[in-house]
Amino acid sequence: MTAAQHFIVVGGSLAGAKVAQALRDNDFDGAITLIGAEEHLPYERPPLSKQYLTGKKKLADFTVEPSAWYRDHHVDLMLGTEVTGIDRAAKTVTLPDGSTLRYDKLALATGSTPRVLSIPGADAAGVHTLRTIEDSDSLIRLFGNAQRLAIIGAGWIGLEVAAAAREAGVAVTIVEAASCPLLGPLGYEMGAVFADLHRSHGVDLRLNTQVDQISTQDGRATGVLLAGGDMIEADAVLMAVGVRPNIDIAADAGLAVVSGVLVDASLTTSDPDIVAVGDIAEQDHPRLGRRIRVEHWANALNQPAVAAATMLGKPAEYDRLPYFFTDQYDLGMEYTGFAGPGDYQRVVVRGDQDGREFLAFWLDADNRVLAGMNVNIWDAGERIKELITSGEPVDPDRLADTSVPL
């Protein structure tokens, strides 16, 4: 590579920073420009609903690199700047002032935006979402002043914020349309574990329940009106109903998109000079043999090394199993693999489910392990990966027997 080359990274979060870092680690000596919409240095997002929200970490603890790193590695940071367009023919990105920057290779790491329900009151003061450090700061201030919080959605963000709010002494009601929390990622069997967990900590969990509107007074949220007519009074409302991947500029540029930006095993988009990573990457996964898009920290952390190698013309493919984790109250959990709705036939539990110290395995019709979850057990992660990657069927009874080594 020559110094004349210019690589641009669009997206100033963990994934974007890691692309720039991986390029320098691979001895790329050309120009790198990292463009991020937020004013902050790139940071990791999981603490926003976990340790930062509970006061156990500060922003500096999960900032990817200090400002000196970008200076010393000659990475041009353009913070508080949102790319408005991509011209693939001219190989330029357009900035808000209408100016353009030319690229030789482009990495898209644009992340996601929280979804907001189209219901009356959704834009009222006191209605929160959680994606940025400012959002988390708003919730921290809320915990110091509010007595009642209504949360719409029992996904990861909703549950983690509920746990933090309860630890701060705030009364919490969660409204969820599905029959249990986390139905999509975990299914009913393990979603029920989280329902029991939150109810045991005093959360009023309303399942199979639709929200009709957010009630307001003088432009401020005062609660949630349910479809059946019940009113949940609250001092604030958190809308935690998932995210929308930021793929508009990719679609407008003519890149192939479905629910995300389509990429192959090397994370290359339909344009050979553009890669995509993180929340937006809908990858043809070589190990799973299917397209998946995973909105979790592990992809943002690990995909950039492959993307950087691809930008540099080196053979690489991303074949890591999906991974995510959560911390709620005294429950810590890690999940490895992929078992979507309809993929698995049964869930095998190994250990003490009632005591929340167990492993769970999702098995297909041939008794092959598709995914595994360790709850408050921290020495089983590698064994779980081996069971999944082997592709070999298991004996479910032996798998459940703690006297039989994994």
Number of C-alpha atoms within 10 A of each C-alpha: 10 9 9 10 15 17 24 26 27 25 27 28 26 26 34 29 30 24 31 25 21 17 21 17 12 12 10 20 16 16 18 26 19 24 25 25 16 17 11 15 22 25 23 20 19 18 20 26 28 21 14 21 25 19 11 10 14 13 15 11 13 17 18 19 17 12 13 9 12 18 11 8 15 15 20 15 20 18 17 13 19 18 19 15 19 22 15 17 7 10 16 19 21 16 16 11 9 10 9 17 14 18 22 15 21 26 28 26 29 30 24 17 15 15 14 16 15 10 11 12 22 19 16 19 16 22 20 21 23 23 17 17 20 11 15 22 15 16 25 18 11 19 23 12 11 16 16 23 26 26 29 23 23 30 19 20 24 25 25 20 26 28 26 24 25 19 15 14 14 20 19 24 22 25 25 24 15 17 15 24 31 22 18 14 16 22 20 17 15 19 20 16 17 19 21 14 19 21 11 10 14 13 21 16 19 20 17 10 17 16 19 18 18 26 21 17 11 8 12 17 22 26 25 26 17 16 12 10 10 11 17 18 18 22 17 25 28 21 22 25 20 19 16 17 21 18 23 16 17 21 16 13 14 14 19 15 18 10 13 23 28 23 27 19 18 25 31 24 25 16 13 12 18 26 28 31 32 28 25 27 33 24 25 20 21 15 12 16 8 10 15 18 22 19 20 16 19 17 23 26 18 18 23 29 24 24 29 28 20 21 25 16 11 12 10 15 19 21 16 17 18 19 18 16 17 17 19 20 14 9 13 16 19 19 23 22 22 22 21 15 12 8 13 21 14 15 20 17 22 19 17 12 14 10 9 19 17 19 26 22 28 25 23 18 11 12 17 22 30 23 27 27 25 23 23 17 16 12 9 15 16 11 13 23 18 13 19 23 17 10 13 12 15 14 9 18 11 13 18 18 13 14 8 9 8 13
